[in-house]
Amino acid sequence: MNDRDSEIASMASSRATKKRTPKYIKPTQKLIETLLNKISEVISSKDDNQEKLDELGNYLKTEYDKILPPDSQEPAIFSELLLTTISTFKNPTESIKLLSKLAVDQNILDRKEHKRVYKALIVKEIGFDTEKLKSFKFTPTPLKPSGKFTLEQYDAFLERLVKEQDEEVAKIEQEKMMPVFEQFIAIMDQVDFKSMGLNDITFSIFGSFVNNFGTSGGDIDVSLNTHNYVDERALLKLIYECYLQELDKEDELKISLHNGNGIRIPLIKFEFVKYEFSLDLCVNNLLGVINSKLLYVYSTVDDRCEKLGKLVKIWAKNNKICSGQNAISSYGFLLMMINYLQMVDPPVLPSLQELNSDKREPTYLRIKRVFENGFKFDDELRLDFETDLESIGKAFPKRNKMGLWELLTGFFEFFSKVYPEIKATLSIKHGQMIPRKGWSHKLKKYSNKNAESFYISIEDPFDVHDPGRNISTGNESVIKEKIEKTYQVMSEFNKTFVEVFTNST
């Protein structure tokens, strides 16, 4: 074929392509553009939006039926054309979301294509890829107090809340924790560990009483440490049945064994009735001990981290969305807070593990565990992180000058307005968010739950589990509502903040 023949063939191919372009494409694109502009106007108006949106939904259905008969309409066709506007329409996110919802209401789109549009918008704004998440920074909306109080006075109010909580915790430690721990050690002295083949037994307190984020209402977490690799569930059952079951006296001490396969960390619970205080005993939970040390160091890098962590825990506990089988654990909330402080602009905290990543002699620990689905985990985990405050200060100078009120309001803003759109996995290990798809794939090996469906997804800094995984769909909406409401009253400096914060309404 000569050059002339090639040119003729190319022109013929081009014309054929144009001929095959369906006639409904351009009018549908024009209809979408018209509706997006109208929806943007509705969003920017201060009137009641729902009635206008309903009118636009009816308009969409009427005009689209004129372009394509209902029996010829396919959800994928409309969503594909809707997606082409993402790169051309200015500030499209909210408008395209609403148009996609209207299309679902009018049976033009189905749920599958609706989700496809949402995912494309997220990729457009932030993206799931690691590089975009690495560069993500969150700038809280500037606050302007109304009335006679300044931001500094609101900060002082939060400082008082933390101080009151610290005084309460100190009182609990003196009046409850120490007597309970002493009684626990006296009980453990009666256990003949040598007959079980265990020597050099030690006990370590971990959790809120040693990580510097203690609040009232907590209990003591204790790890029984041994150099032997043991079956945790079997050992706890042996200790309970041989030495503790007969001590279970309802009026003084309640002791119960929790070691079913569905429980990730098996334990024995001691409830000291007189002190209204509990102690949980687990076996070889070295990760719990190391996690506590990691959180402690974060709390000392910047005292705002300690105070904000305590404030979030107080808020979560008062609103009954912290701990239990259907909530985020207090540990999970602390990881959320720390990761937020790593991503806020300018950042308050570095990643202590990233600062330590170039050390020539990293610390590894072999962990053996049986997970809830029967999967046996036997792997080495890297456990080291930077602990020297002078080295941290040199590598990470303090540039963030925000006060407690501004940072706490930003926390609720991030998790009510920004994070639900990004839907990534939080990671203090990386000091940023990581793509949820990869984390979910990794987690599936160790858990029956699907991390991609979680409202809050959190990568544990050392272990392979997700501290945000216990929330049911029903309770997710409760947590979302409380976060959104708290952000609203804090950003508006509403006097109902105390009621919302303490759940006293």
C-alpha positions as CSV (number, residue, x, y, z in Angstrom):
1,M,0.0,0.0,0.0
2,N,1.5,3.4,-1.1
3,D,1.3,6.6,0.9
4,R,-1.8,7.8,-0.9
5,D,-3.6,4.5,-0.3
6,S,-2.7,4.7,3.4
7,E,-4.0,8.2,3.7
8,I,-7.3,7.2,2.0
9,A,-7.6,4.2,4.3
10,S,-7.0,6.4,7.4
11,M,-9.6,8.9,6.4
12,A,-12.1,6.1,5.7
13,S,-11.4,4.6,9.1
14,S,-11.9,8.0,10.7
15,R,-15.2,8.5,9.0
16,A,-16.3,5.0,9.9
17,T,-15.5,5.8,13.6
18,K,-17.5,9.0,13.4
19,K,-20.4,7.1,11.8
20,R,-20.4,4.5,14.6
21,T,-20.5,7.2,17.4
22,P,-24.0,6.9,18.8
23,K,-26.3,9.9,18.3
24,Y,-27.2,10.0,22.0
25,I,-23.7,10.8,23.2
26,K,-23.6,14.5,22.6
27,P,-27.2,15.3,23.8
28,T,-26.5,13.2,26.9
29,Q,-23.3,15.0,27.6
30,K,-25.1,18.3,27.2
31,L,-27.8,17.2,29.5
32,I,-25.2,16.2,32.2
33,E,-23.4,19.5,31.9
34,T,-26.7,21.4,32.2
35,L,-27.7,19.4,35.3
36,L,-24.3,19.8,36.9
37,N,-24.5,23.6,36.5
38,K,-28.0,23.6,38.0
39,I,-27.0,21.4,40.9
40,S,-24.0,23.7,41.6
41,E,-26.4,26.6,41.8
42,V,-28.7,24.6,44.2
43,I,-25.7,23.8,46.4
44,S,-24.5,27.4,46.6
45,S,-28.0,28.7,47.5
46,K,-29.2,28.9,51.1
47,D,-32.7,27.8,50.4
48,D,-34.3,24.4,51.0
49,N,-32.4,22.2,48.5
50,Q,-34.4,19.0,48.5
51,E,-37.4,20.3,46.6
52,K,-35.1,21.8,43.9
53,L,-33.1,18.6,43.7
54,D,-36.3,16.5,43.3
55,E,-37.3,18.8,40.4
56,L,-33.9,18.3,38.8
57,G,-34.4,14.5,39.2
58,N,-37.7,14.6,37.3
59,Y,-36.1,16.9,34.7
60,L,-33.2,14.4,34.2
61,K,-35.7,11.5,33.7
62,T,-37.9,13.4,31.3
63,E,-35.0,14.6,29.1
64,Y,-33.0,11.4,29.2
65,D,-36.1,9.4,28.1
66,K,-36.3,11.8,25.1
67,I,-32.7,11.0,24.2
68,L,-32.9,7.3,24.8
69,P,-36.0,5.2,25.2
70,P,-36.1,3.5,28.6
71,D,-35.7,0.0,27.1
72,S,-32.4,1.1,25.5
73,Q,-31.0,2.8,28.6
74,E,-28.1,1.0,30.3
75,P,-26.6,2.2,33.6
76,A,-23.0,1.7,32.3
77,I,-23.7,4.1,29.4
78,F,-24.8,7.0,31.7
79,S,-22.1,6.4,34.3
80,E,-19.4,6.4,31.6
81,L,-20.5,9.7,30.2
82,L,-20.8,11.1,33.7
83,L,-17.3,10.1,34.5
84,T,-15.9,11.9,31.4
85,T,-17.0,15.2,33.1
86,I,-14.7,14.7,36.1
87,S,-11.6,16.1,34.3
88,T,-13.5,19.0,32.6
89,F,-16.1,20.2,35.1
90,K,-14.9,22.7,37.7
91,N,-15.2,21.6,41.3
92,P,-17.2,18.5,40.3
93,T,-17.2,16.3,43.4
94,E,-20.4,17.3,45.3
95,S,-22.3,18.1,42.1
96,I,-21.4,14.8,40.4
97,K,-22.2,12.9,43.6
98,L,-25.7,14.5,43.7
99,L,-26.3,13.9,40.0
100,S,-25.3,10.3,40.4
101,K,-27.7,9.9,43.3
102,L,-30.5,11.5,41.3
103,A,-29.8,9.1,38.5
104,V,-30.1,6.2,41.0
105,D,-33.4,7.6,42.3
106,Q,-34.7,7.7,38.7
107,N,-33.5,4.2,37.9
108,I,-31.0,5.5,35.3
109,L,-28.1,4.2,37.3
110,D,-27.9,1.1,39.5
111,R,-26.0,0.8,42.8
112,K,-23.0,-0.8,41.1
113,E,-22.5,2.1,38.7
114,H,-23.2,4.6,41.4
115,K,-20.3,3.2,43.5
116,R,-18.1,3.3,40.4
117,V,-18.7,7.0,40.0
118,Y,-17.9,7.6,43.7
119,K,-14.6,5.6,43.5
120,A,-13.6,7.6,40.4
121,L,-14.2,10.8,42.2
122,I,-12.0,9.7,45.1
123,V,-9.2,8.7,42.7
124,K,-9.6,12.1,41.1
125,E,-9.3,14.1,44.3
126,I,-6.8,12.1,46.3
127,G,-6.3,8.7,44.6
128,F,-5.5,5.3,46.1
129,D,-2.0,5.2,44.9
130,T,0.8,5.4,47.5
131,E,2.6,8.4,46.0
132,K,-0.5,10.7,46.2
133,L,-1.3,9.5,49.7
134,K,2.3,10.2,50.7
135,S,1.9,13.9,49.6
136,F,-1.5,14.3,51.3
137,K,-1.7,17.0,53.9
138,F,-4.7,18.2,55.8
139,T,-5.3,21.9,56.6
140,P,-8.1,22.5,59.1
141,T,-10.6,25.2,58.2
142,P,-9.5,28.4,60.0
143,L,-11.5,29.2,63.1
144,K,-12.9,32.6,64.1
145,P,-14.4,32.6,67.6
146,S,-17.6,34.6,67.9
147,G,-18.4,36.4,71.1
148,K,-16.2,37.6,73.9
149,F,-13.8,34.5,74.2
150,T,-10.6,34.0,72.3
151,L,-9.0,30.8,70.9
152,E,-6.6,30.9,73.8
153,Q,-9.5,30.8,76.3
154,Y,-11.0,27.9,74.5
155,D,-7.6,26.2,74.7
156,A,-7.5,26.9,78.4
157,F,-10.9,25.2,78.8
158,L,-9.6,22.0,77.2
159,E,-6.4,22.2,79.4
160,R,-8.7,22.2,82.4
161,L,-10.5,19.1,81.2
162,V,-7.2,17.3,80.8
163,K,-6.0,18.4,84.2
164,E,-9.2,17.3,85.9
165,Q,-8.8,13.9,84.2
166,D,-5.2,13.6,85.2
167,E,-6.1,14.2,88.9
168,E,-8.8,11.6,88.7
169,V,-6.4,9.0,87.2
170,A,-3.8,9.8,89.9
171,K,-6.5,9.2,92.5
172,I,-7.5,5.9,90.8
173,E,-3.9,4.7,90.7
174,Q,-3.4,5.3,94.4
175,E,-6.8,4.1,95.7
176,K,-7.5,1.2,93.2
177,M,-4.8,0.3,90.8
178,M,-2.0,-0.4,93.3
179,P,-4.1,-2.4,95.8
180,V,-5.6,-4.4,93.0
181,F,-2.2,-5.2,91.4
182,E,-0.8,-6.2,94.8
183,Q,-3.7,-8.6,95.3
184,F,-3.2,-10.0,91.8
185,I,0.5,-10.7,92.4
186,A,-0.4,-12.4,95.7
187,I,-2.8,-14.7,93.8
188,M,-0.2,-15.4,91.1
189,D,2.4,-16.3,93.8
190,Q,0.2,-19.4,94.5
191,V,0.5,-20.7,90.9
192,D,3.1,-23.4,90.5
193,F,4.5,-22.3,87.1
194,K,7.5,-24.6,87.4
195,S,5.3,-27.7,87.4
196,M,4.1,-26.4,84.0
197,G,7.6,-26.3,82.7
198,L,7.8,-22.5,82.9
199,N,10.7,-20.6,84.5
200,D,11.6,-16.9,84.8
201,I,8.0,-15.8,84.8
202,T,7.5,-12.0,84.8
203,F,4.5,-9.7,84.6
204,S,4.3,-6.4,82.6
205,I,1.6,-3.8,82.8
206,F,0.8,-2.3,79.4
207,G,-2.0,-0.1,78.0
208,S,-3.3,3.2,79.3
209,F,-1.7,3.2,82.7
210,V,1.8,3.2,81.2
211,N,1.4,4.8,77.7
212,N,0.7,8.2,79.2
213,F,-2.9,8.4,77.8
214,G,-4.6,7.1,80.9
215,T,-8.2,8.3,81.6
216,S,-10.7,7.3,84.3
217,G,-12.8,4.2,83.7
218,G,-10.0,2.0,82.4
219,D,-8.7,-1.3,83.8
220,I,-5.2,-2.8,84.2
221,D,-3.8,-4.8,81.3
222,V,-1.1,-7.3,82.4
223,S,1.0,-9.7,80.3
224,L,2.4,-12.9,81.8
225,N,5.8,-13.2,80.1
226,T,7.8,-16.4,79.6
227,H,10.7,-17.4,77.3
228,N,8.8,-20.5,76.3
229,Y,6.5,-20.6,73.3
230,V,3.2,-21.8,74.8
231,D,-0.4,-22.3,73.6
232,E,-1.9,-19.1,75.1
233,R,-5.4,-20.5,75.3
234,A,-4.4,-23.8,76.8
235,L,-2.1,-22.2,79.4
236,L,-4.8,-19.7,80.5
237,K,-7.3,-22.6,80.8
238,L,-4.8,-24.6,82.9
239,I,-4.1,-21.6,85.2
240,Y,-7.9,-20.8,85.6
241,E,-9.1,-24.4,86.2
242,C,-6.2,-25.4,88.6
243,Y,-5.7,-22.2,90.6
244,L,-8.3,-19.6,90.0
245,Q,-11.8,-21.1,89.5
246,E,-12.2,-21.9,93.2
247,L,-11.3,-18.2,94.1
248,D,-14.2,-16.9,92.1
249,K,-16.3,-15.4,94.9
250,E,-19.2,-13.2,93.7
251,D,-19.1,-10.8,96.7
252,E,-15.3,-10.3,96.6
253,L,-13.7,-11.4,93.4
254,K,-15.1,-12.5,90.0
255,I,-12.7,-14.4,87.7
256,S,-13.7,-15.5,84.2
257,L,-11.8,-17.1,81.3
258,H,-12.1,-15.6,77.8
259,N,-10.2,-17.9,75.4
260,G,-12.6,-18.8,72.6
261,N,-11.3,-19.0,69.0
262,G,-13.2,-15.8,68.1
263,I,-11.1,-13.8,70.7
264,R,-7.9,-12.4,69.2
265,I,-6.1,-12.0,72.5
266,P,-7.3,-14.7,75.0
267,L,-7.3,-13.6,78.7
268,I,-8.4,-14.1,82.2
269,K,-10.5,-11.3,83.7
270,F,-10.2,-10.5,87.4
271,E,-13.0,-8.2,88.7
272,F,-12.2,-6.8,92.1
273,V,-15.7,-6.0,93.5
274,K,-14.6,-4.0,96.4
275,Y,-12.6,-1.6,94.3
276,E,-14.9,-1.7,91.3
277,F,-11.8,-2.3,89.2
278,S,-10.7,-5.0,86.7
279,L,-7.5,-6.6,85.6
280,D,-7.0,-8.5,82.4
281,L,-4.3,-11.1,82.2
282,C,-2.9,-12.4,78.9
283,V,0.2,-14.4,77.9
284,N,3.3,-13.2,76.1
285,N,1.7,-10.1,74.8
286,L,5.0,-8.4,74.1
287,L,3.4,-6.5,71.2
288,G,1.1,-4.8,73.8
289,V,4.1,-3.9,75.9
290,I,6.0,-2.5,72.9
291,N,2.9,-0.6,71.6
292,S,2.6,1.0,75.0
293,K,6.2,2.2,74.8
294,L,5.7,3.5,71.3
295,L,2.6,5.5,72.3
296,Y,4.5,6.8,75.4
297,V,7.3,8.2,73.2
298,Y,4.7,9.9,70.9
299,S,3.1,11.5,73.9
300,T,6.5,13.0,75.0
301,V,7.5,14.3,71.5
302,D,4.8,17.0,71.8
303,D,2.6,17.4,74.8
304,R,-0.4,18.4,72.6
305,C,-0.4,14.7,71.4
306,E,-0.9,13.5,75.0
307,K,-3.6,16.1,75.7
308,L,-5.5,15.5,72.5
309,G,-5.3,11.7,72.9
310,K,-6.8,12.0,76.4
311,L,-9.5,14.4,75.1
312,V,-10.5,12.1,72.3
313,K,-10.7,9.1,74.7
314,I,-12.8,11.1,77.2
315,W,-15.1,12.1,74.3
316,A,-15.4,8.6,72.9
317,K,-16.0,7.0,76.4
318,N,-18.6,9.6,77.4
319,N,-20.4,9.0,74.1
320,K,-20.2,5.2,74.6
321,I,-18.4,4.5,71.3
322,C,-15.1,3.3,72.8
323,S,-14.1,-0.3,73.5
324,G,-16.5,-3.3,73.6
325,Q,-17.4,-5.7,70.9
326,N,-19.1,-3.1,68.7
327,A,-16.9,-0.1,68.9
328,I,-13.4,1.3,68.2
329,S,-11.0,0.5,71.0
330,S,-9.4,3.4,72.9
331,Y,-6.1,2.1,71.3
332,G,-7.7,2.6,67.9
333,F,-8.8,6.1,68.7
334,L,-5.2,6.9,69.8
335,L,-3.9,5.7,66.5
336,M,-6.4,7.8,64.7
337,M,-5.3,10.9,66.6
338,I,-1.6,10.3,66.1
339,N,-2.0,9.7,62.4
340,Y,-4.1,12.8,62.1
341,L,-1.3,14.8,63.9
342,Q,1.2,13.3,61.4
343,M,-0.9,14.5,58.4
344,V,-2.1,17.9,59.6
345,D,-0.3,20.8,57.9
346,P,2.3,21.6,59.2
347,P,2.6,18.2,61.0
348,V,2.7,17.9,64.7
349,L,4.3,14.5,64.8
350,P,6.8,12.5,62.7
351,S,6.6,8.7,62.2
352,L,9.0,7.3,64.9
353,Q,9.3,4.1,62.9
354,E,10.3,6.0,59.7
355,L,12.8,8.1,61.6
356,N,14.4,4.8,62.7
357,S,14.2,2.9,59.4
358,D,17.8,3.5,58.4
359,K,19.2,1.9,61.6
360,R,21.8,-0.8,60.7
361,E,20.8,-3.2,63.4
362,P,17.0,-3.4,63.4
363,T,15.2,-5.2,66.2
364,Y,13.0,-8.2,65.2
365,L,10.8,-10.5,67.3
366,R,9.3,-13.8,66.2
367,I,5.6,-13.8,67.0
368,K,3.5,-17.0,67.1
369,R,-0.2,-16.7,67.3
370,V,-3.4,-18.5,66.1
371,F,-5.9,-16.1,64.6
372,E,-9.7,-16.1,64.7
373,N,-10.0,-18.1,61.5
374,G,-7.6,-20.7,62.6
375,F,-4.6,-19.3,60.6
376,K,-1.3,-19.8,62.4
377,F,0.9,-16.7,62.3
378,D,4.6,-17.4,62.8
379,D,6.7,-14.5,61.5
380,E,9.3,-12.0,62.5
381,L,8.1,-8.4,63.1
382,R,10.3,-5.4,63.1
383,L,9.8,-3.6,66.4
384,D,12.3,-0.8,66.6
385,F,11.4,2.9,66.5
386,E,13.2,6.2,67.4
387,T,13.1,6.9,71.2
388,D,15.8,9.6,71.6
389,L,14.0,12.9,72.0
390,E,17.0,14.9,71.1
391,S,17.4,13.0,67.8
392,I,13.7,13.4,67.1
393,G,13.9,17.1,67.7
394,K,16.8,17.5,65.3
395,A,15.1,15.5,62.6
396,F,11.7,17.0,63.1
397,P,11.7,20.7,64.3
398,K,8.3,21.9,65.6
399,R,6.6,24.2,63.1
400,N,3.0,23.7,64.0
401,K,1.7,26.4,66.4
402,M,-1.9,25.4,66.5
403,G,-3.6,25.3,69.9
404,L,-5.7,22.4,71.4
405,W,-9.1,23.7,70.3
406,E,-8.0,24.2,66.7
407,L,-6.3,20.8,66.5
408,L,-9.2,19.0,68.2
409,T,-11.7,20.7,65.9
410,G,-9.5,19.7,62.9
411,F,-9.6,16.1,64.1
412,F,-13.4,15.9,64.0
413,E,-13.4,17.9,60.7
414,F,-10.9,15.4,59.1
415,F,-12.9,12.3,60.2
416,S,-16.3,13.7,59.3
417,K,-15.5,15.6,56.0
418,V,-12.3,14.3,54.5
419,Y,-11.5,10.7,55.5
420,P,-14.8,9.2,54.4
421,E,-14.1,10.4,50.9
422,I,-10.6,9.1,50.8
423,K,-11.3,5.8,52.4
424,A,-7.7,4.8,52.9
425,T,-6.1,2.9,55.8
426,L,-4.6,5.0,58.6
427,S,-0.9,4.2,59.4
428,I,1.2,5.8,62.1
429,K,4.0,3.4,61.0
430,H,4.2,5.3,57.6
431,G,3.1,8.7,59.1
432,Q,0.4,8.9,56.4
433,M,-2.5,6.9,54.9
434,I,-1.8,3.8,52.8
435,P,-4.0,2.3,50.0
436,R,-6.8,0.3,51.7
437,K,-6.9,-2.3,48.9
438,G,-3.4,-3.5,49.6
439,W,-4.0,-3.5,53.4
440,S,-7.3,-5.4,53.0
441,H,-5.7,-8.0,50.9
442,K,-2.9,-8.5,53.5
443,L,-5.4,-8.6,56.3
444,K,-7.6,-11.3,54.7
445,K,-5.0,-13.9,55.5
446,Y,-5.5,-13.3,59.2
447,S,-9.1,-12.2,59.6
448,N,-12.5,-13.2,58.4
449,K,-13.4,-9.5,58.1
450,N,-13.0,-7.3,55.0
451,A,-11.1,-4.1,55.7
452,E,-12.4,-2.5,52.5
453,S,-15.9,-2.2,54.0
454,F,-14.7,-0.7,57.3
455,Y,-15.7,2.9,58.1
456,I,-12.3,3.3,59.9
457,S,-9.4,1.2,58.8
458,I,-6.2,1.2,60.8
459,E,-2.9,-0.5,60.3
460,D,-1.4,-1.6,63.6
461,P,2.1,-0.3,63.8
462,F,3.6,-3.7,64.4
463,D,1.0,-6.5,64.2
464,V,-1.2,-7.7,61.4
465,H,-4.6,-6.7,62.5
466,D,-7.0,-3.7,62.2
467,P,-8.0,-1.9,65.5
468,G,-10.9,-0.3,63.5
469,R,-12.5,-3.6,62.6
470,N,-15.0,-4.3,65.4
471,I,-17.7,-1.7,64.3
472,S,-20.9,-3.0,62.8
473,T,-22.7,-1.2,60.0
474,G,-25.4,0.1,62.5
475,N,-22.8,1.4,65.0
476,E,-20.8,3.0,62.2
477,S,-23.6,5.5,61.6
478,V,-23.7,6.3,65.3
479,I,-20.0,7.0,65.4
480,K,-20.2,9.1,62.2
481,E,-23.1,11.2,63.6
482,K,-21.3,11.9,66.8
483,I,-18.1,12.9,65.0
484,E,-20.1,15.2,62.6
485,K,-22.1,16.8,65.5
486,T,-19.0,17.4,67.5
487,Y,-17.3,19.1,64.6
488,Q,-20.3,21.3,64.0
489,V,-20.5,22.6,67.6
490,M,-16.8,23.0,67.9
491,S,-16.3,24.9,64.6
492,E,-19.2,27.2,65.5
493,F,-18.0,27.6,69.1
494,N,-21.5,26.5,70.2
495,K,-22.1,26.5,73.9
496,T,-23.6,23.0,73.6
497,F,-20.0,21.7,73.2
498,V,-19.8,20.6,76.9
499,E,-23.1,18.6,76.5
500,V,-21.9,17.0,73.2
501,F,-18.5,16.2,74.6
502,T,-19.8,14.6,77.8
503,N,-22.9,13.2,76.2
504,S,-25.0,14.8,79.0
505,T,-27.9,15.9,76.7
